[in-house]
Amino acid sequence: MDKPPKTVRVRGRIASAVVRRGTASEHDTWVLESEKHGRLILKRLGGNPYEKGLAPADPGCEVEAEGYLLGKELRYTSLRRL
């Protein structure tokens, strides 16, 4: 039986970027630039993975996000400005 993923907290800065470049999944989205994890694709848990939507916080501001880290994608459940 697989264990459910553990939640993590990641700090970084919000930015806009084109991700998965050169693939059928290429799209513009919000990312979290983190010192520890590098560039993480930022998606609200349960949200459309290909829709950019509104910025979760002002671009360039530092935030702390909590959620599930799946490779280089953070599916966040909460996000707060620092």
C-alpha positions as CSV (number, residue, x, y, z in Angstrom):
1,M,0.0,0.0,0.0
2,D,1.4,3.4,-1.0
3,K,1.8,6.0,1.7
4,P,0.1,9.3,1.1
5,P,2.5,12.1,0.2
6,K,3.8,14.3,3.1
7,T,3.1,18.0,3.1
8,V,6.1,20.3,2.8
9,R,6.7,24.0,3.4
10,V,8.7,25.9,0.8
11,R,9.9,29.5,0.8
12,G,10.7,31.5,-2.3
13,R,9.7,34.2,-4.7
14,I,6.8,34.2,-7.1
15,A,7.6,34.6,-10.8
16,S,6.0,33.9,-14.2
17,A,7.7,31.4,-16.5
18,V,7.1,29.2,-19.5
19,V,7.4,25.6,-18.3
20,R,7.7,22.2,-20.1
21,R,9.1,24.0,-23.1
22,G,9.2,22.0,-26.3
23,T,6.5,19.6,-25.3
24,A,2.8,19.3,-25.9
25,S,2.4,20.5,-22.3
26,E,4.3,23.8,-22.7
27,H,2.5,26.7,-21.1
28,D,3.0,30.0,-19.1
29,T,2.4,29.6,-15.4
30,W,3.4,30.8,-11.9
31,V,6.5,29.4,-10.4
32,L,8.2,29.5,-7.0
33,E,11.9,30.3,-7.2
34,S,13.3,28.5,-4.1
35,E,16.9,28.4,-2.9
36,K,16.5,24.8,-1.7
37,H,14.3,23.3,-4.5
38,G,15.1,25.6,-7.5
39,R,12.2,26.5,-9.8
40,L,9.0,24.8,-8.8
41,I,5.8,24.9,-10.9
42,L,3.1,26.3,-8.6
43,K,-0.4,24.9,-8.8
44,R,-3.3,25.1,-6.3
45,L,-4.4,21.7,-5.2
46,G,-7.5,20.8,-7.3
47,G,-6.9,23.6,-9.8
48,N,-6.5,23.3,-13.6
49,P,-2.9,22.3,-14.2
50,Y,-2.8,24.2,-17.5
51,E,-4.5,27.4,-16.6
52,K,-2.3,30.2,-15.3
53,G,-5.0,32.0,-13.4
54,L,-4.4,35.0,-11.1
55,A,-1.1,35.3,-9.3
56,P,-1.2,33.6,-5.9
57,A,0.7,36.7,-4.6
58,D,2.4,39.7,-6.2
59,P,5.2,38.7,-8.6
60,G,8.6,39.1,-7.0
61,C,7.3,38.9,-3.4
62,E,8.6,36.3,-1.0
63,V,6.1,33.6,0.1
64,E,5.8,30.4,2.1
65,A,3.7,27.7,0.4
66,E,2.5,24.5,2.0
67,G,1.5,21.5,0.0
68,Y,2.6,18.4,-1.9
69,L,5.9,18.3,-3.7
70,L,5.6,16.1,-6.8
71,G,8.9,16.2,-8.7
72,K,9.4,19.9,-9.7
73,E,5.7,20.8,-9.1
74,L,4.3,22.1,-5.8
75,R,0.6,21.6,-5.4
76,Y,-0.1,24.0,-2.7
77,T,-2.9,24.0,-0.1
78,S,-2.0,27.3,1.4
79,L,0.3,30.2,0.6
80,R,1.2,33.3,2.6
81,R,3.3,36.4,2.0
82,L,6.4,36.8,4.3
